[in-house]
Amino acid sequence: MSTSPSKRFLRSLGYEVRLHHEASRYLVKLKRDAPKDAERCAAALRELAMNPFTSRSGVDVAPWKGAEFDYRLRIGRHRFGYRVDKGEKLVLVDAAWFK
């Protein structure tokens, strides 16, 4: 089964976003408890695929000062920590938490 040309084109423009199982579980629980917040978070994570380095409308990105992550994504009171592999064009979302 091959990927459609449009999906290949979109992937070639941006990064692939992968969620660690804990971040994925966080989104599943959030979808159950606060579906609107879950949709906002999912939309922001999709936006990371286009540019994981800079903030823009709906996507608040900041460098992380610790060694665990490269960047932090903030959506309201929800936070996601992620690393970026520029060579592989990959965004690895390692953690999610509520602040």
Sine and cosine of phi, psi and omega as CSV:
sin_phi,cos_phi,sin_psi,cos_psi,sin_omega,cos_omega
0.00,0.00,0.82,-0.57,-0.04,-1.00
-0.99,-0.16,0.35,-0.94,0.04,-1.00
-0.99,0.15,0.62,-0.78,0.01,-1.00
-0.91,0.41,0.44,-0.90,-0.02,-1.00
-0.84,0.54,-0.62,0.79,-0.03,-1.00
-0.91,0.41,-0.62,0.78,0.02,-1.00
-0.93,0.36,-0.64,0.77,0.04,-1.00
-0.90,0.44,-0.65,0.76,-0.01,-1.00
-0.90,0.45,-0.73,0.69,0.01,-1.00
-0.89,0.46,-0.66,0.75,0.00,-1.00
-0.91,0.42,-0.60,0.80,-0.02,-1.00
-0.94,0.34,-0.40,0.92,0.03,-1.00
-0.98,0.19,-0.49,0.87,-0.13,-0.99
-0.76,-0.65,-0.41,-0.91,-0.04,-1.00
-0.96,-0.29,0.41,-0.91,0.15,-0.99
-1.00,-0.01,0.73,-0.69,0.00,-1.00
-0.97,-0.25,0.82,-0.57,0.05,-1.00
-0.85,-0.52,0.70,-0.71,0.00,-1.00
-0.98,-0.18,0.73,-0.69,0.18,-0.98
-0.91,0.42,0.44,-0.90,-0.08,-1.00
-0.87,0.50,-0.52,0.85,0.02,-1.00
-0.94,0.35,-0.64,0.77,0.06,-1.00
-0.92,0.40,-0.62,0.79,0.04,-1.00
-0.90,0.43,-0.69,0.72,0.05,-1.00
-0.89,0.46,-0.61,0.80,0.05,-1.00
-0.86,0.51,-0.72,0.70,0.00,-1.00
-0.91,0.41,-0.60,0.80,0.03,-1.00
-0.90,0.45,-0.72,0.69,0.03,-1.00
-0.90,0.43,-0.63,0.77,0.02,-1.00
-0.90,0.43,-0.63,0.78,0.03,-1.00
-0.88,0.47,-0.60,0.80,0.03,-1.00
-0.94,0.33,-0.69,0.73,-0.12,-0.99
-1.00,0.03,-0.57,0.82,-0.05,-1.00
-0.55,-0.83,0.99,0.17,-0.11,-0.99
-0.85,0.52,-0.58,0.81,0.00,-1.00
-0.92,0.38,-0.66,0.75,0.06,-1.00
-0.90,0.44,-0.65,0.76,0.00,-1.00
-0.88,0.47,-0.65,0.76,0.01,-1.00
-0.92,0.38,-0.64,0.77,0.05,-1.00
-0.89,0.46,-0.68,0.74,0.01,-1.00
-0.91,0.42,-0.70,0.71,0.00,-1.00
-0.89,0.46,-0.65,0.76,0.02,-1.00
-0.91,0.42,-0.65,0.76,0.02,-1.00
-0.92,0.40,-0.63,0.78,0.04,-1.00
-0.91,0.42,-0.60,0.80,0.07,-1.00
-0.90,0.43,-0.61,0.80,0.02,-1.00
-0.91,0.43,-0.49,0.87,0.04,-1.00
-0.86,0.52,-0.47,0.88,-0.02,-1.00
-0.88,0.47,-0.50,0.87,-0.02,-1.00
-0.99,0.17,-0.63,0.78,0.02,-1.00
-0.31,-0.95,0.98,-0.20,-0.05,-1.00
-1.00,0.10,0.09,1.00,-0.14,-0.99
-0.97,-0.25,-0.42,0.91,-0.12,-0.99
-0.82,-0.57,0.49,-0.87,0.06,-1.00
-0.98,0.21,0.47,-0.88,0.10,-1.00
-0.33,-0.95,-0.02,-1.00,-0.04,-1.00
-0.82,0.57,0.85,-0.52,0.02,-1.00
1.00,0.09,-0.10,1.00,-0.03,-1.00
-0.70,-0.72,0.98,-0.19,0.00,-1.00
-0.99,-0.15,0.97,-0.24,-0.05,-1.00
-0.94,-0.35,0.66,-0.75,0.09,-1.00
-0.60,-0.80,0.54,-0.84,0.08,-1.00
-0.90,0.44,0.58,-0.82,0.01,-1.00
-1.00,-0.08,0.71,-0.70,-0.07,-1.00
-0.99,0.11,-0.29,0.96,0.00,-1.00
-1.00,0.02,-0.04,-1.00,-0.02,-1.00
-1.00,-0.01,-0.19,0.98,-0.10,-0.99
-0.94,0.34,-0.62,0.78,-0.10,-0.99
-0.72,-0.70,0.19,-0.98,0.16,-0.99
-1.00,-0.06,-0.63,0.78,-0.10,-0.99
-0.64,-0.76,0.30,-0.95,0.08,-1.00
-0.84,-0.55,0.72,-0.70,0.09,-1.00
-0.95,-0.32,0.78,-0.63,0.00,-1.00
-0.90,-0.43,0.78,-0.62,0.11,-0.99
-0.76,-0.65,0.99,-0.17,-0.09,-1.00
0.88,0.47,-0.85,-0.53,0.02,-1.00
-0.99,-0.13,0.10,0.99,0.00,-1.00
-0.99,-0.12,0.65,-0.76,-0.01,-1.00
-0.79,-0.61,0.57,-0.82,0.06,-1.00
-0.74,-0.67,0.77,-0.63,0.07,-1.00
-0.98,-0.20,0.73,-0.69,-0.04,-1.00
-0.57,-0.82,0.35,-0.94,0.08,-1.00
-0.90,-0.44,0.44,-0.90,0.00,-1.00
-0.84,-0.54,0.79,-0.62,0.12,-0.99
-0.97,-0.25,0.98,-0.18,-0.07,-1.00
-0.91,0.41,-0.60,0.80,-0.01,-1.00
-0.90,0.44,-0.69,0.72,0.00,-1.00
-1.00,0.04,-0.11,0.99,-0.07,-1.00
0.81,0.58,0.84,0.55,-0.12,-0.99
-0.74,-0.67,0.72,-0.69,0.12,-0.99
-0.94,-0.33,0.87,-0.49,-0.01,-1.00
-0.96,-0.29,0.96,-0.30,0.01,-1.00
-1.00,0.07,0.95,-0.32,-0.13,-0.99
-1.00,-0.03,-0.51,0.86,-0.12,-0.99
-0.54,-0.84,0.42,-0.91,0.08,-1.00
-0.61,-0.79,0.62,-0.78,0.02,-1.00
-0.43,-0.90,0.23,-0.97,-0.01,-1.00
-0.94,-0.34,0.76,-0.65,-0.01,-1.00
-0.92,-0.40,0.00,0.00,0.00,0.00
